[in-house]
Amino acid sequence: MRLLRKCTCSYTIDESKEICDKCGERFHSAYPPKFSPYDKYADYRRKMKELAKQRGSF
Ligand SMILES: [Zn+2]
């Protein structure tokens, strides 16, 4: 599976490239965070944990 990645000036699907020749920026995922369900659930779990901690202090 090819992932689209982007820098500040363009997009690439070339996985051998880490840094853009033109702007010198490191390529990073072009997809918004909501495309990653793992992060979403990790954030959810973190919030629940915080909530539980807060309730435990009462
Ligand atoms: Zn660039």
N, CA, C, O and the ligand as a Tripos MOL2 file, in Angstrom:
@<TRIPOS>MOLECULE
protein
  233   231    59     0     0
PROTEIN
NO_CHARGES

@<TRIPOS>ATOM
      1 N           0.8330   -1.1990    0.0000 N.3       1 MET1
      2 CA          0.0000    0.0000    0.0000 C.3       1 MET1
      3 C           0.8690    1.2500    0.0000 C.2       1 MET1
      4 O           1.7790    1.3870    0.8170 O.2       1 MET1
      5 N           0.5830    2.1420   -0.9090 N.am      2 ARG2
      6 CA          1.3470    3.3730   -0.9890 C.3       2 ARG2
      7 C           0.6720    4.4820   -0.1990 C.2       2 ARG2
      8 O          -0.5220    4.7450   -0.3450 O.2       2 ARG2
      9 N           1.4630    5.1130    0.6280 N.am      3 LEU3
     10 CA          0.9260    6.2080    1.4160 C.3       3 LEU3
     11 C           1.3160    7.5430    0.8110 C.2       3 LEU3
     12 O           2.4720    7.7800    0.4590 O.2       3 LEU3
     13 N           0.3420    8.3870    0.7040 N.am      4 LEU4
     14 CA          0.6130    9.7350    0.2370 C.3       4 LEU4
     15 C           1.1920   10.5380    1.4000 C.2       4 LEU4
     16 O           0.6350   10.5800    2.4970 O.2       4 LEU4
     17 N           2.3140   11.1620    1.1230 N.am      5 ARG5
     18 CA          2.9200   12.0040    2.1580 C.3       5 ARG5
     19 C           3.1440   13.3950    1.5940 C.2       5 ARG5
     20 O           3.1870   13.5890    0.3790 O.2       5 ARG5
     21 N           3.2840   14.3470    2.4810 N.am      6 LYS6
     22 CA          3.4590   15.7010    1.9850 C.3       6 LYS6
     23 C           4.4920   16.5000    2.7770 C.2       6 LYS6
     24 O           4.7810   16.2120    3.9380 O.2       6 LYS6
     25 N           5.0400   17.5220    2.0990 N.am      7 CYS7
     26 CA          5.8820   18.5170    2.7460 C.3       7 CYS7
     27 C           5.1460   19.8440    2.6160 C.2       7 CYS7
     28 O           3.9430   19.8580    2.3550 O.2       7 CYS7
     29 N           5.8370   20.9370    2.7910 N.am      8 THR8
     30 CA          5.1320   22.2150    2.6950 C.3       8 THR8
     31 C           4.8580   22.6290    1.2560 C.2       8 THR8
     32 O           3.9760   23.4540    1.0180 O.2       8 THR8
     33 N           5.6070   22.0640    0.2670 N.am      9 CYS9
     34 CA          5.4260   22.5330   -1.1100 C.3       9 CYS9
     35 C           4.7560   21.5120   -2.0260 C.2       9 CYS9
     36 O           4.1840   21.8980   -3.0450 O.2       9 CYS9
     37 N           4.8090   20.2180   -1.6940 N.am     10 SER10
     38 CA          4.2170   19.2360   -2.6030 C.3      10 SER10
     39 C           3.8610   17.9270   -1.9000 C.2      10 SER10
     40 O           3.9640   17.7980   -0.6810 O.2      10 SER10
     41 N           3.4350   16.9580   -2.7220 N.am     11 TYR11
     42 CA          3.0780   15.6330   -2.2250 C.3      11 TYR11
     43 C           3.9940   14.5920   -2.8440 C.2      11 TYR11
     44 O           4.5620   14.8240   -3.9100 O.2      11 TYR11
     45 N           4.1470   13.4270   -2.1790 N.am     12 THR12
     46 CA          4.9230   12.3420   -2.7610 C.3      12 THR12
     47 C           4.3740   10.9930   -2.3240 C.2      12 THR12
     48 O           3.7850   10.8560   -1.2520 O.2      12 THR12
     49 N           4.5890    9.9770   -3.2050 N.am     13 ILE13
     50 CA          4.3090    8.6010   -2.7950 C.3      13 ILE13
     51 C           5.5990    7.8010   -2.8100 C.2      13 ILE13
     52 O           5.5910    6.5830   -2.6320 O.2      13 ILE13
     53 N           6.7200    8.5060   -3.0270 N.am     14 ASP14
     54 CA          8.0430    7.8770   -3.0590 C.3      14 ASP14
     55 C           8.5150    7.6160   -1.6280 C.2      14 ASP14
     56 O           8.8640    8.5410   -0.8950 O.2      14 ASP14
     57 N           8.5180    6.3310   -1.2450 N.am     15 GLU15
     58 CA          8.8570    5.9890    0.1370 C.3      15 GLU15
     59 C          10.3450    6.0840    0.4350 C.2      15 GLU15
     60 O          10.7500    6.0780    1.5970 O.2      15 GLU15
     61 N          11.1690    6.1730   -0.6230 N.am     16 SER16
     62 CA         12.6130    6.2650   -0.4100 C.3      16 SER16
     63 C          13.0290    7.6720    0.0060 C.2      16 SER16
     64 O          14.1350    7.8910    0.5000 O.2      16 SER16
     65 N          12.1290    8.6070   -0.2030 N.am     17 LYS17
     66 CA         12.4530    9.9890    0.1500 C.3      17 LYS17
     67 C          11.9790   10.3250    1.5560 C.2      17 LYS17
     68 O          10.8310   10.0670    1.9160 O.2      17 LYS17
     69 N          12.8670   10.8970    2.3370 N.am     18 GLU18
     70 CA         12.5050   11.3370    3.6760 C.3      18 GLU18
     71 C          12.3490   12.8530    3.7240 C.2      18 GLU18
     72 O          11.5120   13.3920    4.4480 O.2      18 GLU18
     73 N          13.1720   13.5120    2.9390 N.am     19 ILE19
     74 CA         13.1850   14.9710    2.9590 C.3      19 ILE19
     75 C          13.0250   15.5180    1.5430 C.2      19 ILE19
     76 O          13.6240   14.9920    0.6050 O.2      19 ILE19
     77 N          12.2340   16.5520    1.3840 N.am     20 CYS20
     78 CA         11.9610   17.1620    0.0870 C.3      20 CYS20
     79 C          13.1890   17.8780   -0.4700 C.2      20 CYS20
     80 O          13.9010   18.5820    0.2470 O.2      20 CYS20
     81 N          13.4160   17.6780   -1.7720 N.am     21 ASP21
     82 CA         14.5590   18.3330   -2.4210 C.3      21 ASP21
     83 C          14.3540   19.8440   -2.5380 C.2      21 ASP21
     84 O          15.3050   20.6240   -2.5050 O.2      21 ASP21
     85 N          13.1080   20.2240   -2.6720 N.am     22 LYS22
     86 CA         12.8180   21.6380   -2.9480 C.3      22 LYS22
     87 C          12.7830   22.5060   -1.6980 C.2      22 LYS22
     88 O          13.4350   23.5490   -1.6480 O.2      22 LYS22
     89 N          12.0330   22.0860   -0.6970 N.am     23 CYS23
     90 CA         11.8860   22.9560    0.4740 C.3      23 CYS23
     91 C          12.6710   22.4570    1.6860 C.2      23 CYS23
     92 O          12.8080   23.1750    2.6760 O.2      23 CYS23
     93 N          13.1920   21.2090    1.6080 N.am     24 GLY24
     94 CA         13.9910   20.7070    2.7240 C.3      24 GLY24
     95 C          13.1590   20.2290    3.9060 C.2      24 GLY24
     96 O          13.7010   19.8950    4.9610 O.2      24 GLY24
     97 N          11.8500   20.1960    3.7280 N.am     25 GLU25
     98 CA         10.9600   19.7330    4.7920 C.3      25 GLU25
     99 C          10.9040   18.2080    4.8030 C.2      25 GLU25
    100 O          11.0120   17.5690    3.7570 O.2      25 GLU25
    101 N          10.7360   17.6370    5.9790 N.am     26 ARG26
    102 CA         10.5450   16.1990    6.1040 C.3      26 ARG26
    103 C           9.1170   15.8540    5.6890 C.2      26 ARG26
    104 O           8.1660   16.5340    6.0770 O.2      26 ARG26
    105 N           8.9780   14.7980    4.9020 N.am     27 PHE27
    106 CA          7.6330   14.3760    4.5020 C.3      27 PHE27
    107 C           6.8990   13.7590    5.6860 C.2      27 PHE27
    108 O           7.4750   13.0020    6.4680 O.2      27 PHE27
    109 N           5.6430   14.0910    5.8020 N.am     28 HIS28
    110 CA          4.8300   13.4730    6.8410 C.3      28 HIS28
    111 C           3.4730   13.0940    6.2480 C.2      28 HIS28
    112 O           3.1220   13.5280    5.1510 O.2      28 HIS28
    113 N           2.7240   12.2870    6.9770 N.am     29 SER29
    114 CA          1.4530   11.7740    6.4860 C.3      29 SER29
    115 C           0.5270   12.8900    6.0160 C.2      29 SER29
    116 O           0.3370   13.8960    6.7000 O.2      29 SER29
    117 N          -0.0450   12.6850    4.8290 N.am     30 ALA30
    118 CA         -0.9430   13.6990    4.2710 C.3      30 ALA30
    119 C          -2.3640   13.5330    4.7780 C.2      30 ALA30
    120 O          -3.2450   14.3410    4.4820 O.2      30 ALA30
    121 N          -2.5740   12.4660    5.5530 N.am     31 TYR31
    122 CA         -3.9250   12.2110    6.0360 C.3      31 TYR31
    123 C          -4.1590   12.8720    7.3830 C.2      31 TYR31
    124 O          -3.2630   12.9040    8.2270 O.2      31 TYR31
    125 N          -5.3430   13.3930    7.5850 N.am     32 PRO32
    126 CA         -5.6500   14.0250    8.8760 C.3      32 PRO32
    127 C          -5.6990   12.9890    9.9920 C.2      32 PRO32
    128 O          -5.9440   11.8140    9.7220 O.2      32 PRO32
    129 N          -5.4730   13.3990   11.2440 N.am     33 PRO33
    130 CA         -5.4190   12.4760   12.3820 C.3      33 PRO33
    131 C          -6.6540   11.6040   12.5270 C.2      33 PRO33
    132 O          -6.5690   10.4900   13.0440 O.2      33 PRO33
    133 N          -7.8000   12.0980   12.0760 N.am     34 LYS34
    134 CA         -9.0290   11.3200   12.2570 C.3      34 LYS34
    135 C          -9.0430   10.0480   11.4060 C.2      34 LYS34
    136 O          -9.9080    9.1900   11.5780 O.2      34 LYS34
    137 N          -8.0690    9.9300   10.4780 N.am     35 PHE35
    138 CA         -7.9590    8.7160    9.6780 C.3      35 PHE35
    139 C          -7.2790    7.5910   10.4420 C.2      35 PHE35
    140 O          -7.2290    6.4560    9.9700 O.2      35 PHE35
    141 N          -6.7650    7.9000   11.6070 N.am     36 SER36
    142 CA         -6.0990    6.8910   12.4020 C.3      36 SER36
    143 C          -6.9450    6.5130   13.6120 C.2      36 SER36
    144 O          -6.9430    7.2280   14.6140 O.2      36 SER36
    145 N          -7.6740    5.3850   13.5280 N.am     37 PRO37
    146 CA         -8.5510    4.9820   14.6220 C.3      37 PRO37
    147 C          -7.7890    4.6730   15.8990 C.2      37 PRO37
    148 O          -8.3200    4.8290   16.9990 O.2      37 PRO37
    149 N          -6.5420    4.2340   15.7530 N.am     38 TYR38
    150 CA         -5.7480    3.8990   16.9440 C.3      38 TYR38
    151 C          -5.5720    5.1370   17.8230 C.2      38 TYR38
    152 O          -5.7750    5.0810   19.0360 O.2      38 TYR38
    153 N          -5.1900    6.2620   17.1970 N.am     39 ASP39
    154 CA         -4.9740    7.5020   17.9430 C.3      39 ASP39
    155 C          -6.2610    7.9610   18.6230 C.2      39 ASP39
    156 O          -6.2490    8.4590   19.7490 O.2      39 ASP39
    157 N          -7.3670    7.7800   17.9090 N.am     40 LYS40
    158 CA         -8.6590    8.2090   18.4320 C.3      40 LYS40
    159 C          -8.9770    7.4540   19.7140 C.2      40 LYS40
    160 O          -9.3800    8.0470   20.7140 O.2      40 LYS40
    161 N          -8.7920    6.1460   19.6710 N.am     41 TYR41
    162 CA         -9.1090    5.3470   20.8460 C.3      41 TYR41
    163 C          -8.1040    5.5640   21.9630 C.2      41 TYR41
    164 O          -8.4540    5.5030   23.1410 O.2      41 TYR41
    165 N          -6.8640    5.8150   21.5960 N.am     42 ALA42
    166 CA         -5.8520    6.0900   22.6120 C.3      42 ALA42
    167 C          -6.2090    7.3640   23.3590 C.2      42 ALA42
    168 O          -6.0750    7.4480   24.5800 O.2      42 ALA42
    169 N          -6.6670    8.3570   22.5970 N.am     43 ASP43
    170 CA         -7.0750    9.6270   23.1970 C.3      43 ASP43
    171 C          -8.2940    9.4200   24.0850 C.2      43 ASP43
    172 O          -8.3800    9.9940   25.1710 O.2      43 ASP43
    173 N          -9.2160    8.6170   23.6340 N.am     44 TYR44
    174 CA        -10.4320    8.3140   24.3870 C.3      44 TYR44
    175 C         -10.0900    7.6200   25.7040 C.2      44 TYR44
    176 O         -10.6130    7.9580   26.7660 O.2      44 TYR44
    177 N          -9.1910    6.6370   25.5940 N.am     45 ARG45
    178 CA         -8.7800    5.9070   26.7970 C.3      45 ARG45
    179 C          -8.1060    6.8270   27.8020 C.2      45 ARG45
    180 O          -8.3100    6.7190   29.0110 O.2      45 ARG45
    181 N          -7.2860    7.7490   27.2610 N.am     46 ARG46
    182 CA         -6.5670    8.6790   28.1240 C.3      46 ARG46
    183 C          -7.5600    9.5750   28.8820 C.2      46 ARG46
    184 O          -7.3810    9.8670   30.0650 O.2      46 ARG46
    185 N          -8.5940    9.9920   28.1780 N.am     47 LYS47
    186 CA         -9.5970   10.8560   28.8050 C.3      47 LYS47
    187 C         -10.3620   10.1090   29.8880 C.2      47 LYS47
    188 O         -10.6370   10.6590   30.9530 O.2      47 LYS47
    189 N         -10.7040    8.8520   29.6130 N.am     48 MET48
    190 CA        -11.4350    8.0510   30.5780 C.3      48 MET48
    191 C         -10.5910    7.8240   31.8250 C.2      48 MET48
    192 O         -11.0960    7.8220   32.9480 O.2      48 MET48
    193 N          -9.3000    7.6340   31.6010 N.am     49 LYS49
    194 CA         -8.3780    7.4030   32.7060 C.3      49 LYS49
    195 C          -8.2920    8.6520   33.5860 C.2      49 LYS49
    196 O          -8.2860    8.5760   34.8150 O.2      49 LYS49
    197 N          -8.2270    9.8000   32.9150 N.am     50 GLU50
    198 CA         -8.1590   11.0670   33.6410 C.3      50 GLU50
    199 C          -9.4400   11.2900   34.4450 C.2      50 GLU50
    200 O          -9.4090   11.7340   35.5930 O.2      50 GLU50
    201 N         -10.5490   10.9730   33.8150 N.am     51 LEU51
    202 CA        -11.8470   11.1330   34.4560 C.3      51 LEU51
    203 C         -11.9410   10.2530   35.6930 C.2      51 LEU51
    204 O         -12.4180   10.6830   36.7440 O.2      51 LEU51
    205 N         -11.4810    9.0230   35.5540 N.am     52 ALA52
    206 CA        -11.5110    8.0700   36.6650 C.3      52 ALA52
    207 C         -10.6370    8.5620   37.8020 C.2      52 ALA52
    208 O         -10.9730    8.3910   38.9740 O.2      52 ALA52
    209 N          -9.5190    9.1720   37.4540 N.am     53 LYS53
    210 CA         -8.5870    9.6820   38.4570 C.3      53 LYS53
    211 C          -9.2220   10.8470   39.2200 C.2      53 LYS53
    212 O          -9.1130   10.9580   40.4410 O.2      53 LYS53
    213 N          -9.8860   11.7020   38.4520 N.am     54 GLN54
    214 CA        -10.5390   12.8610   39.0680 C.3      54 GLN54
    215 C         -11.6420   12.4250   40.0290 C.2      54 GLN54
    216 O         -11.7880   12.9710   41.1220 O.2      54 GLN54
    217 N         -12.4030   11.4400   39.6010 N.am     55 ARG55
    218 CA        -13.5010   10.9520   40.4360 C.3      55 ARG55
    219 C         -12.9650   10.2530   41.6840 C.2      55 ARG55
    220 O         -13.5610   10.3080   42.7600 O.2      55 ARG55
    221 N         -11.8260    9.6000   41.5020 N.am     56 GLY56
    222 CA        -11.2180    8.8820   42.6250 C.3      56 GLY56
    223 C         -10.7360    9.8260   43.7160 C.2      56 GLY56
    224 O         -10.6330    9.4260   44.8760 O.2      56 GLY56
    225 N         -10.4390   11.0750   43.3600 N.am     57 SER57
    226 CA         -9.9140   12.0240   44.3390 C.3      57 SER57
    227 C         -11.0000   12.6340   45.2210 C.2      57 SER57
    228 O         -10.7120   13.2700   46.2350 O.2      57 SER57
    229 N         -12.2590   12.4260   44.8150 N.am     58 PHE58
    230 CA        -13.3540   12.9710   45.6290 C.3      58 PHE58
    231 C         -13.6580   12.0770   46.8260 C.2      58 PHE58
    232 O         -14.5500   12.3850   47.6160 O.2      58 PHE58
    233 ZN          8.7780   20.4470   -0.4030 Zn       59 ZN59
@<TRIPOS>BOND
     1     1     2 1
     2     2     3 1
     3     3     4 2
     4     3     5 am
     5     5     6 1
     6     6     7 1
     7     7     8 2
     8     7     9 am
     9     9    10 1
    10    10    11 1
    11    11    12 2
    12    11    13 am
    13    13    14 1
    14    14    15 1
    15    15    16 2
    16    15    17 am
    17    17    18 1
    18    18    19 1
    19    19    20 2
    20    19    21 am
    21    21    22 1
    22    22    23 1
    23    23    24 2
    24    23    25 am
    25    25    26 1
    26    26    27 1
    27    27    28 2
    28    27    29 am
    29    29    30 1
    30    30    31 1
    31    31    32 2
    32    31    33 am
    33    33    34 1
    34    34    35 1
    35    35    36 2
    36    35    37 am
    37    37    38 1
    38    38    39 1
    39    39    40 2
    40    39    41 am
    41    41    42 1
    42    42    43 1
    43    43    44 2
    44    43    45 am
    45    45    46 1
    46    46    47 1
    47    47    48 2
    48    47    49 am
    49    49    50 1
    50    50    51 1
    51    51    52 2
    52    51    53 am
    53    53    54 1
    54    54    55 1
    55    55    56 2
    56    55    57 am
    57    57    58 1
    58    58    59 1
    59    59    60 2
    60    59    61 am
    61    61    62 1
    62    62    63 1
    63    63    64 2
    64    63    65 am
    65    65    66 1
    66    66    67 1
    67    67    68 2
    68    67    69 am
    69    69    70 1
    70    70    71 1
    71    71    72 2
    72    71    73 am
    73    73    74 1
    74    74    75 1
    75    75    76 2
    76    75    77 am
    77    77    78 1
    78    78    79 1
    79    79    80 2
    80    79    81 am
    81    81    82 1
    82    82    83 1
    83    83    84 2
    84    83    85 am
    85    85    86 1
    86    86    87 1
    87    87    88 2
    88    87    89 am
    89    89    90 1
    90    90    91 1
    91    91    92 2
    92    91    93 am
    93    93    94 1
    94    94    95 1
    95    95    96 2
    96    95    97 am
    97    97    98 1
    98    98    99 1
    99    99   100 2
   100    99   101 am
   101   101   102 1
   102   102   103 1
   103   103   104 2
   104   103   105 am
   105   105   106 1
   106   106   107 1
   107   107   108 2
   108   107   109 am
   109   109   110 1
   110   110   111 1
   111   111   112 2
   112   111   113 am
   113   113   114 1
   114   114   115 1
   115   115   116 2
   116   115   117 am
   117   117   118 1
   118   118   119 1
   119   119   120 2
   120   119   121 am
   121   121   122 1
   122   122   123 1
   123   123   124 2
   124   123   125 am
   125   125   126 1
   126   126   127 1
   127   127   128 2
   128   127   129 am
   129   129   130 1
   130   130   131 1
   131   131   132 2
   132   131   133 am
   133   133   134 1
   134   134   135 1
   135   135   136 2
   136   135   137 am
   137   137   138 1
   138   138   139 1
   139   139   140 2
   140   139   141 am
   141   141   142 1
   142   142   143 1
   143   143   144 2
   144   143   145 am
   145   145   146 1
   146   146   147 1
   147   147   148 2
   148   147   149 am
   149   149   150 1
   150   150   151 1
   151   151   152 2
   152   151   153 am
   153   153   154 1
   154   154   155 1
   155   155   156 2
   156   155   157 am
   157   157   158 1
   158   158   159 1
   159   159   160 2
   160   159   161 am
   161   161   162 1
   162   162   163 1
   163   163   164 2
   164   163   165 am
   165   165   166 1
   166   166   167 1
   167   167   168 2
   168   167   169 am
   169   169   170 1
   170   170   171 1
   171   171   172 2
   172   171   173 am
   173   173   174 1
   174   174   175 1
   175   175   176 2
   176   175   177 am
   177   177   178 1
   178   178   179 1
   179   179   180 2
   180   179   181 am
   181   181   182 1
   182   182   183 1
   183   183   184 2
   184   183   185 am
   185   185   186 1
   186   186   187 1
   187   187   188 2
   188   187   189 am
   189   189   190 1
   190   190   191 1
   191   191   192 2
   192   191   193 am
   193   193   194 1
   194   194   195 1
   195   195   196 2
   196   195   197 am
   197   197   198 1
   198   198   199 1
   199   199   200 2
   200   199   201 am
   201   201   202 1
   202   202   203 1
   203   203   204 2
   204   203   205 am
   205   205   206 1
   206   206   207 1
   207   207   208 2
   208   207   209 am
   209   209   210 1
   210   210   211 1
   211   211   212 2
   212   211   213 am
   213   213   214 1
   214   214   215 1
   215   215   216 2
   216   215   217 am
   217   217   218 1
   218   218   219 1
   219   219   220 2
   220   219   221 am
   221   221   222 1
   222   222   223 1
   223   223   224 2
   224   223   225 am
   225   225   226 1
   226   226   227 1
   227   227   228 2
   228   227   229 am
   229   229   230 1
   230   230   231 1
   231   231   232 2
@<TRIPOS>SUBSTRUCTURE
     1 MET1         2 RESIDUE 1 A MET
     2 ARG2         6 RESIDUE 1 A ARG
     3 LEU3        10 RESIDUE 1 A LEU
     4 LEU4        14 RESIDUE 1 A LEU
     5 ARG5        18 RESIDUE 1 A ARG
     6 LYS6        22 RESIDUE 1 A LYS
     7 CYS7        26 RESIDUE 1 A CYS
     8 THR8        30 RESIDUE 1 A THR
     9 CYS9        34 RESIDUE 1 A CYS
    10 SER10       38 RESIDUE 1 A SER
    11 TYR11       42 RESIDUE 1 A TYR
    12 THR12       46 RESIDUE 1 A THR
    13 ILE13       50 RESIDUE 1 A ILE
    14 ASP14       54 RESIDUE 1 A ASP
    15 GLU15       58 RESIDUE 1 A GLU
    16 SER16       62 RESIDUE 1 A SER
    17 LYS17       66 RESIDUE 1 A LYS
    18 GLU18       70 RESIDUE 1 A GLU
    19 ILE19       74 RESIDUE 1 A ILE
    20 CYS20       78 RESIDUE 1 A CYS
    21 ASP21       82 RESIDUE 1 A ASP
    22 LYS22       86 RESIDUE 1 A LYS
    23 CYS23       90 RESIDUE 1 A CYS
    24 GLY24       94 RESIDUE 1 A GLY
    25 GLU25       98 RESIDUE 1 A GLU
    26 ARG26      102 RESIDUE 1 A ARG
    27 PHE27      106 RESIDUE 1 A PHE
    28 HIS28      110 RESIDUE 1 A HIS
    29 SER29      114 RESIDUE 1 A SER
    30 ALA30      118 RESIDUE 1 A ALA
    31 TYR31      122 RESIDUE 1 A TYR
    32 PRO32      126 RESIDUE 1 A PRO
    33 PRO33      130 RESIDUE 1 A PRO
    34 LYS34      134 RESIDUE 1 A LYS
    35 PHE35      138 RESIDUE 1 A PHE
    36 SER36      142 RESIDUE 1 A SER
    37 PRO37      146 RESIDUE 1 A PRO
    38 TYR38      150 RESIDUE 1 A TYR
    39 ASP39      154 RESIDUE 1 A ASP
    40 LYS40      158 RESIDUE 1 A LYS
    41 TYR41      162 RESIDUE 1 A TYR
    42 ALA42      166 RESIDUE 1 A ALA
    43 ASP43      170 RESIDUE 1 A ASP
    44 TYR44      174 RESIDUE 1 A TYR
    45 ARG45      178 RESIDUE 1 A ARG
    46 ARG46      182 RESIDUE 1 A ARG
    47 LYS47      186 RESIDUE 1 A LYS
    48 MET48      190 RESIDUE 1 A MET
    49 LYS49      194 RESIDUE 1 A LYS
    50 GLU50      198 RESIDUE 1 A GLU
    51 LEU51      202 RESIDUE 1 A LEU
    52 ALA52      206 RESIDUE 1 A ALA
    53 LYS53      210 RESIDUE 1 A LYS
    54 GLN54      214 RESIDUE 1 A GLN
    55 ARG55      218 RESIDUE 1 A ARG
    56 GLY56      222 RESIDUE 1 A GLY
    57 SER57      226 RESIDUE 1 A SER
    58 PHE58      230 RESIDUE 1 A PHE
    59 ZN59       233 GROUP 0 **** ****
